[in-house]
Amino acid sequence: MRTNIVAGNWKMNTTVEEGVKLVSEIVEKSKDLSNVKLIVAPPFTHIFSVGEKIRGTATGLSAQNCASEAKGAFTGEVSSEMLASLNVEYVIIGHSERREYYKESDEILLKKIKLALASGISPIFCAGENLAEREANRHFEVVKKQIEEVVFKINETDFEKIIIAYEPVWAIGTGKTATAEQAQEIHAYIRKVLSAKFGEKAENTSILYGGSCKPGNAKEIFSKPDVDGGLIGGASLNADEFIAIAKSF
Ligand code: PGA
């Protein structure tokens, strides 16, 4: 059985104090949630304090990134081992903002994924096409290649720990969402691509939708059989909206 997941990607938002307040509200308001796993991904600077607030609760702790090297002279980087030492359980890898603004290549993403897995951290691997690719009807091919270049290069046991997030770049932070039908179409395709390599294990992979997911559209998107939840940016910064999205299951 695959798990329904709603993960909040806070991006570069909130001070530590604001982040602690936000997560406290999320914990308080999510007490009666049972059919969905909540995950929060605060900035690195908040991980310790946010981790303290969610310790012993059902909410999972994610980082937004990790280094592509294990340790050493890499000023400003944060390794997967460091994150594991703060009880981080998940890490977002390959977000389109990292691919675009920080030029993270498939090779770098593969190194990050392998290091995260070696540290016992589950990657939330993001894939998705940009507007020009969607308009040229190339979205299937683009997403397939992103998955082949990274996810296909890990072993079957590690594959079981991966969460996929389909995030069409044209929908991120734009207020435009994929329709529920568009989401289902490509999620089913992603599962087919994964099952060609990993067989039945792909049935258990949670595939999340990301891109302007809000309380008003989550129910319809999550009702689709191959949509197992969401990776939420903007709406995850408000506890009521984030919980309303989670309650859409
Ligand atoms: P958004 O971001 O919900 O603000 O569109 C989603 C994401 O980038 O993960």
Boltz pocket constraint, residues with backbone or C-beta under 6 A from the ligand:
constraints:
  - pocket:
      binder: B
      contacts: [[A, 9], [A, 167], [A, 171], [A, 172], [A, 173], [A, 174], [A, 175], [A, 210], [A, 211], [A, 212], [A, 213], [A, 231], [A, 232], [A, 233], [A, 234], [A, 235]]
      max_distance: 6.0
